[in-house]
Amino acid sequence: MLERSHELLDRRTAIQLALASGLVTSLGGATVVFAADALLHRRIPSSGERLPVIGVGTNNYSPTTPEERAARRVVLERLTGSGLRVIDTAPLYRESERVIGELLAEIGNRPQAFLATKVTAPNKTREEGIASMEESMRRLQTDFIELMQVHNLIGTDVLLPLIREWVAQKRVRYVGVTTSRDEQYPEIVRLMRSESLDFIQVDYSLGNRGAAEQILPLAAERGIAVLINLPFGGRRDGNLFARVRGQSLPSWAADFDARSWGQFLLKYVLSHPAVTCAIPGMTKIANLEDNLGAAQGRLPDTAMRQRMEEFWDSLPG
Ligand SMILES: NC(=O)c1ccc[n+]([C@@H]2O[C@H](COP(=O)([O-])OP(=O)(O)OC[C@H]3O[C@@H](n4cnc5c(N)ncnc54)[C@H](OP(=O)(O)O)[C@@H]3O)[C@@H](O)[C@H]2O)c1
């Protein structure tokens, strides 16, 4: 309660300051405050901690050449200075955890990072869960992980209590679960109702809006932070960018400060009030710079979101 009143005071003061400078917008009842050149942040409901609304997805962080490794290093170096913090990885992303651990150690910006990794136990055993988390710590070169998520909901009965033990030991701060598959939606909804979760991670984009039907409203109701995976529909050739290739942005995208298709797509995701942070995969610095723009300026309001959906649904293909 005390924490909550601090939060409200902080929020009220921020809104007054923002009103004074004209830097406030409202969407669907939620007020979002931003400052020029500063990144939009959202609070983790269970703690009040603020996170920048864009993070780095790293399922393609297994470089095979020095040049590819150098490109990923440039992306992670840019965390410093840009204000980005969240890095989402997983043991199943081949070399991703090891590469991130090495690069953050080389760069020296581990303290700024909010590491979100996942626990995997193919046979759903506690021993596998412990081995997975110990190995993540070793590969990430850390003795503390900000967010531990049960990957694709596999073994939650065994793994959620285990993660909570690590929270009690202060080896992990937040507990979460992830999915990116419609067929798992009933199960994630069940867990959101029955478990105490700090975070969920789910797929959501302008081209894939199923999570908005039940999962995102439930997250808001239950006070669960939400990471969004696949905001561009994934790395495959037929992702959302393919649908608009060669097309100009509609002129009204300027009304919410979108200057690229990447910003257009991310601002749709971020303008859902239940969303805490979107984690687009980024291996190129140009994409990171572009995506930073989505965390600045205005966001679409409810009417604009509807317009974006109608626009998207009217596209050929
Ligand atoms: N169940 C799960 O737990 C689960 C499932 C799927 C994904 N995830 C997480 O979600 C993250 C995101 O998913 P994803 O990477 O598969 O798909 P995504 O974020 O939808 O798309 C990533 C693709 O978009 C490109 N891109 C990024 N910013 C761009 C921009 N501004 N303009 C044009 N292209 C841009 C990336 O290129 P470059 O890489 O070349 O920069 C990459 O090819 C993953 O990295 C992972 O961390 C979790």
The ligand as an ORCA input file, in Angstrom:
! r2SCAN-3c Opt
* xyz 0 1
  N       8.201    -18.701    -26.645
  C       9.168    -17.839    -26.455
  O       9.675    -17.733    -25.354
  C       9.641    -16.985    -27.589
  C       9.261    -17.296    -28.898
  C       9.712    -16.465    -29.922
  C      10.529    -15.374    -29.632
  N      10.899    -15.106    -28.350
  C      11.742    -13.922    -28.030
  O      11.228    -12.835    -28.781
  C      12.282    -12.232    -29.535
  C      11.727    -11.629    -30.794
  O      11.311    -12.632    -31.714
  P      12.020    -12.811    -33.135
  O      13.361    -12.181    -33.107
  O      11.939    -14.249    -33.493
  O      11.028    -12.050    -34.113
  P      10.666    -10.488    -34.336
  O      11.162     -9.673    -33.210
  O       9.222    -10.432    -34.655
  O      11.472    -10.156    -35.676
  C      12.862    -10.064    -35.676
  C      13.294     -9.741    -37.119
  O      12.968     -8.371    -37.393
  C      14.135     -7.698    -37.830
  N      14.039     -6.305    -37.368
  C      14.199     -5.819    -36.102
  N      13.975     -4.497    -36.062
  C      13.691     -4.120    -37.338
  C      13.395     -2.872    -37.932
  N      13.296     -1.744    -37.211
  N      13.164     -2.836    -39.289
  C      13.233     -3.982    -40.034
  N      13.518     -5.184    -39.516
  C      13.741     -5.260    -38.170
  C      15.292     -8.441    -37.235
  O      16.453     -8.189    -38.023
  P      17.982     -8.238    -37.462
  O      18.057     -9.409    -36.500
  O      18.745     -8.470    -38.699
  O      18.295     -6.952    -36.771
  C      14.795     -9.883    -37.305
  O      15.018    -10.446    -38.593
  C      13.279    -13.375    -29.748
  O      14.567    -12.875    -30.079
  C      13.217    -14.061    -28.399
  O      14.016    -13.347    -27.483
  C      10.455    -15.884    -27.316
*
